[in-house]
Amino acid sequence: MSPAEPLRVGVLSLARPTFDVPFAEQVCADAWKLMEQIPVDWFGSGELLFDAESVESQLTIFKKKPIDLLLIMQLTFTDATMTVKIAESFDVPLLFWSFPEKRTGGRLRLNSLCGVNLAAHALGKSGIQCDYINLSPNDPETSEDLSSWIRAFQTRKNLSSTKIAVIGKHPDGFHTCAFDSGKLKEIFGVTVEQMELTDLFDEAEKIEQKTVNLIRSELDSKINGLELVEQEPLEKSIRILSTLRKKAESEGYHGFSVRCWPEFFTEYGCAACGAMGILNSDGIASGCEADVHGTLSTLILNWLGGEPSFIADLVDINSKDDTGVFWHCGLAPLNMADPDAPVEAGIHSNRRKPLVNEFALKPGEVTLFRLSQSLNLTRMVIGKGKMLKAPKSFSGTSGVIRFDKSASQVLDTVISEGLEHHYAITYSKVDKLLRILARQLKLPVLELT
């Protein structure tokens, strides 16, 4: 599913005529040139705003076309009079951009950073939160840094229009998968809708055979050994995949949280894992055991990292070789498979029905993430580590990880903090972006590593 519309960013270029105006104008032009390379709807101009009247004129334009983020380019030092008024005029996130200058021993040409310092103090006393970047538009790293901030703000906007379907209820005793739809709406803007498993099964049986055949051909090109598993439950898995794809397209769902057992096996006759793994590969976040927070965690990683992610259980810790194992029955996206081994069709390890995706996770740096309710706190859990080159530890999908902290310390944190058993995993380096998002959502962060 596509995320929300592109971020609409209002830009104000503040300055004072007593500083080096030609230099400030050049810095502003360079900043705009860089910004325009980022796929965002920018509103404003490169004209420096020296007084309240010019600022008011620009604010009037912004009010006619609602914005999602206000970027204040602090081209030179100014006092905080205008910035406080600006912030009070819009109920949107506020990001300041200050500009470093060379230490020449001569004139301080911009004094930009000090202007942001004054603004942050004044806004703080008014109870207004702001963020900042202090970057030269000519530094090679600046484009990626600014893009990271924009992705974090875009993700916040995406959340406000996100719709997730919960299909069935989480299994008894799985307190980790409980959720409060009202609280999710209040904090994130996310809408959660309920659907019954029997309705999903009924819809799946109505999928046309030619659609089933087309999807079978698609999967034959991606997964080895489909012909070796039991064919009737395999076809049912394909029908579930087709139904959920259709619902995502026609009803606007960005993700699914599915009660994957026991009814999938006992009432319908297949495993849900393989279908959800393909949905995850499509970028439609899908999680098992009706874990809404897990699905939402997956979506956030998808948007921040720009590639599919999934949730897995932490099932083993070996303090001797300082590693852990993340595992799940087979719902990982196919992009995570070790390229040196084929993705194979498998059967559920306990229920002996297809389809599950069998493969070892590829080696590489990973970010771990969970929107957690542990200890009755809504917070973000963030960690990092490296998936090692290793064969499957268990049937299904698994990966051996070396954390950025000792494995024993990670396990101590998991148990002492009462964390959930599902952790979202991505191969994108997004821990910084997650912290930016946490600040915007006013959520505390628990560092897992």
Secondary structure, DSSP 8 states (H G I E B T S, - for coil): ---SS--EEEEEEE--TTS-HHHHHHHHHHHHHHHTTSSSEEEE-S--B-SHHHHHHHHHHHHHS--SEEEEEE-S---SHHHHHHHHH--S-EEEEE------SS--S--HHHHHHHHHHHHHHTT---EEEE--TTSTTHHHHHHHHHHHHHHHHHHHT-EEEEES---TT-GGG---HHHHHHHH--EEEEE-HHHHHHHHHTS-HHHHHHHHHHHHTTSBTGGGS-HHHHHHHHHHHHHHHHHHHHH--SEEEE--SSHIIIII-S-SHHHHHHHHHHT-EEESTT-HHHHHHHHHHHHHHSS--EEEEEEEEETTTTEEEEEESS---GGGB-TTS--EEE--TTT--S-EEEEEB--EEEEEEEEE-GGG--EEEEEEEEE-S---SSSSEEEEEEESS-HHHHHHHHHHTT--SEEEEESS--HHHHHHHHHHHT--EEE--
